[in-house]
């Protein structure tokens, strides 16, 4: 596993632990921020209309799919997960089957299994 991906995964896991212990005020603030508010995204910035639509679909897919460890999490965590998925997809050193396996490990939290070809 690439060292950058490991670091990002640890950062997400730490963020998830912090979120689990956050108070109600933090949850209210997080709820007010939309996961689809592309204008407030840090990190990846989609540039074309097509890539904005695709990125919104990715965020929705990651944040609302109950199979994944990121469902119903704070929008910043889902965005970090999306960044990891994009990093894996753009990694020229990985073949498609390896990319699918790595994305499965990230999204399923090491619980085993794999995402479907359709999800990939």
Rosetta constraint file for C-alpha pairs under 8 A:
AtomPair CA 1 CA 5 HARMONIC 6.99 0.50
AtomPair CA 1 CA 6 HARMONIC 6.84 0.50
AtomPair CA 1 CA 102 HARMONIC 7.92 0.50
AtomPair CA 2 CA 6 HARMONIC 6.37 0.50
AtomPair CA 3 CA 7 HARMONIC 6.25 0.50
AtomPair CA 4 CA 8 HARMONIC 6.21 0.50
AtomPair CA 5 CA 9 HARMONIC 5.99 0.50
AtomPair CA 5 CA 84 HARMONIC 6.45 0.50
AtomPair CA 5 CA 87 HARMONIC 7.85 0.50
AtomPair CA 6 CA 10 HARMONIC 6.17 0.50
AtomPair CA 7 CA 11 HARMONIC 6.17 0.50
AtomPair CA 8 CA 12 HARMONIC 6.20 0.50
AtomPair CA 8 CA 80 HARMONIC 7.56 0.50
AtomPair CA 8 CA 84 HARMONIC 6.94 0.50
AtomPair CA 9 CA 13 HARMONIC 6.15 0.50
AtomPair CA 9 CA 81 HARMONIC 7.93 0.50
AtomPair CA 9 CA 84 HARMONIC 7.76 0.50
AtomPair CA 9 CA 106 HARMONIC 7.38 0.50
AtomPair CA 10 CA 14 HARMONIC 6.06 0.50
AtomPair CA 11 CA 15 HARMONIC 6.09 0.50
AtomPair CA 12 CA 16 HARMONIC 6.07 0.50
AtomPair CA 12 CA 77 HARMONIC 6.11 0.50
AtomPair CA 12 CA 80 HARMONIC 6.80 0.50
AtomPair CA 12 CA 81 HARMONIC 7.29 0.50
AtomPair CA 13 CA 17 HARMONIC 6.30 0.50
AtomPair CA 14 CA 18 HARMONIC 6.26 0.50
AtomPair CA 15 CA 19 HARMONIC 6.08 0.50
AtomPair CA 15 CA 77 HARMONIC 6.89 0.50
AtomPair CA 16 CA 20 HARMONIC 6.16 0.50
AtomPair CA 16 CA 73 HARMONIC 7.59 0.50
AtomPair CA 16 CA 77 HARMONIC 7.24 0.50
AtomPair CA 17 CA 21 HARMONIC 6.72 0.50
AtomPair CA 18 CA 22 HARMONIC 6.18 0.50
AtomPair CA 19 CA 74 HARMONIC 7.55 0.50
AtomPair CA 22 CA 26 HARMONIC 6.22 0.50
AtomPair CA 22 CA 27 HARMONIC 7.18 0.50
AtomPair CA 23 CA 27 HARMONIC 6.62 0.50
AtomPair CA 24 CA 28 HARMONIC 6.20 0.50
AtomPair CA 25 CA 29 HARMONIC 6.30 0.50
AtomPair CA 26 CA 30 HARMONIC 6.09 0.50
AtomPair CA 27 CA 31 HARMONIC 6.04 0.50
AtomPair CA 28 CA 32 HARMONIC 6.41 0.50
AtomPair CA 29 CA 33 HARMONIC 6.80 0.50
AtomPair CA 30 CA 74 HARMONIC 6.10 0.50
AtomPair CA 30 CA 75 HARMONIC 7.13 0.50
AtomPair CA 31 CA 74 HARMONIC 7.68 0.50
AtomPair CA 33 CA 37 HARMONIC 7.40 0.50
AtomPair CA 33 CA 75 HARMONIC 7.28 0.50
AtomPair CA 34 CA 75 HARMONIC 6.96 0.50
AtomPair CA 35 CA 59 HARMONIC 6.91 0.50
AtomPair CA 35 CA 60 HARMONIC 7.65 0.50
AtomPair CA 35 CA 75 HARMONIC 4.82 0.50
AtomPair CA 35 CA 76 HARMONIC 7.72 0.50
AtomPair CA 35 CA 78 HARMONIC 7.72 0.50
AtomPair CA 35 CA 79 HARMONIC 7.69 0.50
AtomPair CA 36 CA 56 HARMONIC 5.83 0.50
AtomPair CA 36 CA 59 HARMONIC 7.05 0.50
AtomPair CA 36 CA 60 HARMONIC 7.56 0.50
AtomPair CA 37 CA 41 HARMONIC 7.18 0.50
AtomPair CA 38 CA 45 HARMONIC 7.83 0.50
AtomPair CA 38 CA 52 HARMONIC 7.65 0.50
AtomPair CA 38 CA 56 HARMONIC 7.63 0.50
AtomPair CA 41 CA 45 HARMONIC 6.83 0.50
AtomPair CA 41 CA 79 HARMONIC 7.79 0.50
AtomPair CA 43 CA 83 HARMONIC 7.47 0.50
AtomPair CA 44 CA 83 HARMONIC 6.75 0.50
AtomPair CA 46 CA 51 HARMONIC 5.39 0.50
AtomPair CA 46 CA 52 HARMONIC 5.11 0.50
AtomPair CA 46 CA 55 HARMONIC 7.05 0.50
AtomPair CA 47 CA 51 HARMONIC 6.52 0.50
AtomPair CA 47 CA 52 HARMONIC 6.80 0.50
AtomPair CA 48 CA 52 HARMONIC 6.16 0.50
AtomPair CA 49 CA 53 HARMONIC 6.29 0.50
AtomPair CA 50 CA 54 HARMONIC 6.23 0.50
AtomPair CA 51 CA 55 HARMONIC 5.93 0.50
AtomPair CA 52 CA 56 HARMONIC 6.13 0.50
AtomPair CA 53 CA 57 HARMONIC 6.20 0.50
AtomPair CA 54 CA 58 HARMONIC 6.21 0.50
AtomPair CA 55 CA 59 HARMONIC 6.19 0.50
AtomPair CA 56 CA 60 HARMONIC 6.12 0.50
AtomPair CA 57 CA 61 HARMONIC 5.96 0.50
AtomPair CA 58 CA 62 HARMONIC 6.09 0.50
AtomPair CA 58 CA 82 HARMONIC 6.89 0.50
AtomPair CA 59 CA 63 HARMONIC 5.95 0.50
AtomPair CA 59 CA 78 HARMONIC 6.60 0.50
AtomPair CA 59 CA 79 HARMONIC 6.72 0.50
AtomPair CA 59 CA 82 HARMONIC 6.50 0.50
AtomPair CA 60 CA 64 HARMONIC 5.83 0.50
AtomPair CA 61 CA 65 HARMONIC 5.89 0.50
AtomPair CA 62 CA 68 HARMONIC 6.95 0.50
AtomPair CA 62 CA 70 HARMONIC 6.40 0.50
AtomPair CA 62 CA 71 HARMONIC 6.36 0.50
AtomPair CA 62 CA 78 HARMONIC 6.54 0.50
AtomPair CA 62 CA 81 HARMONIC 7.76 0.50
AtomPair CA 62 CA 82 HARMONIC 7.35 0.50
AtomPair CA 62 CA 107 HARMONIC 7.94 0.50
AtomPair CA 63 CA 70 HARMONIC 5.83 0.50
AtomPair CA 63 CA 71 HARMONIC 4.33 0.50
AtomPair CA 63 CA 72 HARMONIC 5.87 0.50
AtomPair CA 63 CA 73 HARMONIC 6.84 0.50
AtomPair CA 63 CA 75 HARMONIC 7.82 0.50
AtomPair CA 63 CA 78 HARMONIC 5.95 0.50
AtomPair CA 64 CA 71 HARMONIC 5.07 0.50
AtomPair CA 64 CA 72 HARMONIC 6.48 0.50
AtomPair CA 65 CA 71 HARMONIC 5.67 0.50
AtomPair CA 66 CA 71 HARMONIC 5.43 0.50
AtomPair CA 66 CA 72 HARMONIC 7.98 0.50
AtomPair CA 67 CA 71 HARMONIC 7.59 0.50
AtomPair CA 67 CA 108 HARMONIC 6.93 0.50
AtomPair CA 68 CA 107 HARMONIC 5.17 0.50
AtomPair CA 68 CA 108 HARMONIC 5.10 0.50
AtomPair CA 68 CA 109 HARMONIC 7.44 0.50
AtomPair CA 69 CA 107 HARMONIC 6.12 0.50
AtomPair CA 69 CA 108 HARMONIC 5.85 0.50
AtomPair CA 69 CA 109 HARMONIC 6.01 0.50
AtomPair CA 70 CA 77 HARMONIC 7.17 0.50
AtomPair CA 70 CA 78 HARMONIC 6.02 0.50
AtomPair CA 70 CA 81 HARMONIC 7.53 0.50
AtomPair CA 70 CA 107 HARMONIC 7.19 0.50
AtomPair CA 71 CA 78 HARMONIC 7.84 0.50
AtomPair CA 73 CA 77 HARMONIC 6.39 0.50
AtomPair CA 73 CA 78 HARMONIC 6.62 0.50
AtomPair CA 74 CA 78 HARMONIC 6.61 0.50
AtomPair CA 75 CA 79 HARMONIC 6.11 0.50
AtomPair CA 76 CA 80 HARMONIC 6.16 0.50
AtomPair CA 77 CA 81 HARMONIC 6.20 0.50
AtomPair CA 78 CA 82 HARMONIC 6.15 0.50
AtomPair CA 79 CA 83 HARMONIC 6.19 0.50
AtomPair CA 80 CA 84 HARMONIC 6.38 0.50
AtomPair CA 81 CA 85 HARMONIC 6.27 0.50
AtomPair CA 81 CA 106 HARMONIC 7.87 0.50
AtomPair CA 81 CA 107 HARMONIC 7.83 0.50
AtomPair CA 82 CA 86 HARMONIC 6.12 0.50
AtomPair CA 83 CA 87 HARMONIC 6.06 0.50
AtomPair CA 84 CA 88 HARMONIC 6.23 0.50
AtomPair CA 85 CA 89 HARMONIC 6.17 0.50
AtomPair CA 85 CA 103 HARMONIC 6.10 0.50
AtomPair CA 85 CA 106 HARMONIC 7.94 0.50
AtomPair CA 86 CA 90 HARMONIC 6.05 0.50
AtomPair CA 87 CA 91 HARMONIC 6.09 0.50
AtomPair CA 88 CA 94 HARMONIC 7.87 0.50
AtomPair CA 88 CA 99 HARMONIC 6.12 0.50
AtomPair CA 88 CA 102 HARMONIC 7.39 0.50
AtomPair CA 88 CA 103 HARMONIC 7.05 0.50
AtomPair CA 89 CA 99 HARMONIC 6.38 0.50
AtomPair CA 94 CA 98 HARMONIC 5.85 0.50
AtomPair CA 94 CA 99 HARMONIC 5.99 0.50
AtomPair CA 95 CA 99 HARMONIC 6.11 0.50
AtomPair CA 96 CA 100 HARMONIC 6.13 0.50
AtomPair CA 97 CA 101 HARMONIC 6.23 0.50
AtomPair CA 98 CA 102 HARMONIC 6.07 0.50
AtomPair CA 99 CA 103 HARMONIC 6.03 0.50
AtomPair CA 100 CA 104 HARMONIC 6.05 0.50
AtomPair CA 100 CA 114 HARMONIC 7.71 0.50
AtomPair CA 100 CA 115 HARMONIC 7.27 0.50
AtomPair CA 100 CA 120 HARMONIC 6.21 0.50
AtomPair CA 101 CA 105 HARMONIC 6.32 0.50
AtomPair CA 101 CA 114 HARMONIC 6.54 0.50
AtomPair CA 101 CA 115 HARMONIC 7.93 0.50
AtomPair CA 102 CA 106 HARMONIC 6.37 0.50
AtomPair CA 103 CA 107 HARMONIC 6.03 0.50
AtomPair CA 103 CA 115 HARMONIC 7.87 0.50
AtomPair CA 104 CA 108 HARMONIC 5.70 0.50
AtomPair CA 104 CA 109 HARMONIC 7.94 0.50
AtomPair CA 104 CA 113 HARMONIC 7.23 0.50
AtomPair CA 104 CA 114 HARMONIC 4.97 0.50
AtomPair CA 104 CA 115 HARMONIC 5.37 0.50
AtomPair CA 105 CA 109 HARMONIC 5.65 0.50
AtomPair CA 105 CA 110 HARMONIC 4.96 0.50
AtomPair CA 105 CA 111 HARMONIC 7.54 0.50
AtomPair CA 105 CA 112 HARMONIC 7.10 0.50
AtomPair CA 105 CA 114 HARMONIC 7.42 0.50
AtomPair CA 106 CA 110 HARMONIC 6.84 0.50
AtomPair CA 108 CA 112 HARMONIC 6.97 0.50
AtomPair CA 108 CA 113 HARMONIC 7.51 0.50
AtomPair CA 108 CA 114 HARMONIC 7.67 0.50
AtomPair CA 115 CA 119 HARMONIC 6.02 0.50
AtomPair CA 115 CA 120 HARMONIC 6.49 0.50
AtomPair CA 116 CA 120 HARMONIC 6.15 0.50
